[in-house]
């Protein structure tokens, strides 16, 4: 997503999939998080309409790895 954003597909309760976007999370020369376990997210929820399909999307504000 243009090199500055991270789009994720996460598993919630009962392994229900969620789409999440973390806008402007990658700084110059930065790396995406190396997640080997669970994570904790701070997020807001919004609806996203793309190609006439309505989806619920998590907008990540912060992420903490729980390896």
Backbone bond lengths (Angstrom), bond angles and torsions (degrees), N, CA, C in turn:
res aa  C-N    CA-C-N  psi(-1)  N-CA   C-N-CA  omega(-1)  CA-C   N-CA-C  phi
1 X - - - 1.460 - - 1.525 110.29 -
2 X 1.290 116.53 67.35 1.459 124.36 175.30 1.529 113.21 66.89
3 X 1.340 119.39 14.28 1.442 121.92 173.13 1.508 117.20 80.59
4 X 1.324 119.48 -10.88 1.460 121.55 -178.99 1.519 112.60 -112.92
5 X 1.300 117.66 -10.85 1.452 121.90 -176.03 1.526 109.57 -119.09
6 X 1.307 115.40 154.85 1.455 120.53 179.87 1.518 108.46 -122.65
7 X 1.329 115.91 121.63 1.456 120.73 176.82 1.524 106.96 -103.86
8 X 1.334 115.90 130.36 1.460 120.69 -175.14 1.520 110.25 -128.16
9 X 1.298 114.84 153.65 1.459 122.47 171.36 1.517 104.85 -118.27
10 X 1.323 115.98 115.44 1.455 122.22 -172.80 1.519 111.00 -112.82
11 X 1.315 116.20 156.04 1.464 121.89 175.44 1.514 108.06 -107.58
12 X 1.323 115.60 122.47 1.451 121.41 178.06 1.517 111.13 -96.81
13 X 1.317 115.67 -154.04 1.460 121.28 178.27 1.523 109.76 -57.10
14 X 1.309 116.66 139.81 1.470 123.23 -178.36 1.528 111.89 57.84
15 X 1.339 116.82 26.79 1.472 123.32 -179.26 1.521 113.91 58.72
16 X 1.326 117.27 25.04 1.466 121.04 175.46 1.536 108.63 -67.62
17 X 1.333 117.69 126.90 1.468 119.62 -177.69 1.532 112.55 -75.88
18 X 1.316 115.36 143.11 1.460 123.60 175.42 1.512 108.63 -131.48
19 X 1.324 116.31 140.75 1.458 121.02 172.18 1.519 107.67 -93.91
20 X 1.329 115.49 138.17 1.464 120.36 -179.71 1.517 109.22 -137.45
21 X 1.333 115.81 146.61 1.466 122.14 176.18 1.521 107.77 -128.98
22 X 1.318 115.53 132.95 1.467 121.83 175.36 1.511 106.43 -114.32
23 X 1.333 116.15 99.95 1.461 122.51 -175.74 1.523 110.24 -74.08
24 X 1.325 116.22 139.21 1.468 123.85 174.30 1.525 113.23 52.63
25 X 1.325 117.59 38.80 1.470 119.92 -177.80 1.515 112.98 -91.58
26 X 1.321 118.26 -20.70 1.455 121.11 -176.43 1.520 108.67 -99.71
27 X 1.321 115.20 114.31 1.458 120.62 177.94 1.523 108.99 -82.03
28 X 1.325 118.08 170.18 1.462 121.41 178.03 1.524 109.65 -55.67
29 X 1.327 116.32 126.61 1.453 121.28 179.80 1.515 114.03 75.65
30 X 1.325 117.82 4.25 1.451 121.67 -177.16 1.514 112.61 -78.00
31 X 1.296 115.26 167.47 1.446 122.48 179.96 1.525 109.26 -118.34
32 X 1.302 116.31 154.62 1.453 119.89 172.21 1.526 107.84 -75.02
33 X 1.325 118.44 152.33 1.464 120.55 -178.33 1.530 111.24 -62.36
34 X 1.334 115.94 142.75 1.460 122.36 176.36 1.522 106.98 -97.08
35 X 1.315 116.53 98.70 1.455 121.82 -175.03 1.522 109.12 -99.89
36 X 1.333 116.11 118.83 1.455 121.51 178.58 1.526 111.27 -115.33
37 X 1.285 117.98 -2.56 1.461 122.39 -179.44 1.514 109.32 -140.97
38 X 1.290 116.07 -140.93 1.463 119.97 178.98 1.529 110.03 -91.43
39 X 1.320 115.63 168.00 1.464 121.68 178.42 1.518 109.09 -132.69
40 X 1.317 115.01 158.11 1.458 121.97 169.36 1.517 106.68 -113.55
41 X 1.342 115.75 136.50 1.459 121.08 -178.52 1.518 110.87 -120.95
42 X 1.309 114.74 144.11 1.460 121.74 162.48 1.521 104.25 -107.72
43 X 1.334 118.14 126.65 1.459 120.56 -172.75 1.526 111.28 -153.03
44 X 1.321 114.14 164.65 1.457 122.63 168.20 1.527 106.47 -116.65
45 X 1.315 116.03 159.54 1.459 121.05 -179.35 1.525 109.22 -111.72
46 X 1.331 115.96 136.85 1.461 119.73 174.43 1.523 108.79 -143.99
47 X 1.307 115.29 161.43 1.461 120.18 174.20 1.522 108.08 -91.83
48 X 1.303 115.47 145.87 1.452 122.06 -178.23 1.528 107.64 -129.83
49 X 1.319 116.40 123.60 1.463 120.63 176.94 1.523 107.50 -110.00
50 X 1.337 114.86 118.75 1.452 120.51 178.60 1.518 107.82 -141.00
51 X 1.316 116.99 130.21 1.472 123.07 -175.37 1.528 111.37 54.18
52 X 1.312 115.97 43.25 1.475 123.39 179.78 1.520 113.53 59.64
53 X 1.325 117.89 23.65 1.455 122.26 177.29 1.530 109.02 -117.02
54 X 1.328 116.09 126.18 1.462 122.24 -179.40 1.522 109.27 -91.01
55 X 1.333 116.20 128.18 1.458 121.67 178.57 1.522 109.33 -134.96
56 X 1.311 115.33 153.18 1.461 121.09 171.22 1.520 106.66 -92.06
57 X 1.323 116.34 133.75 1.459 121.66 -176.31 1.521 109.32 -129.02
58 X 1.324 117.05 139.59 1.457 122.12 174.08 1.520 108.04 -92.46
59 X 1.326 116.82 128.48 1.465 121.81 174.67 1.521 106.99 -101.20
60 X 1.315 115.87 106.76 1.459 122.13 -174.04 1.526 109.97 -72.96
61 X 1.331 116.10 131.99 1.448 122.85 175.75 1.533 110.49 -100.34
62 X 1.351 115.65 -35.75 1.455 121.73 178.50 1.518 109.01 -158.06
63 X 1.332 116.11 156.68 1.458 122.03 -176.42 1.517 108.59 -140.66
64 X 1.330 116.05 137.42 1.452 121.07 175.80 1.527 108.23 -130.03
65 X 1.347 116.57 125.53 1.469 121.50 178.46 1.524 109.36 -79.46
66 X 1.327 115.79 137.84 1.459 123.23 177.86 1.524 108.56 -117.05
67 X 1.318 117.99 66.32 1.479 121.48 -175.75 1.487 111.61 -72.91
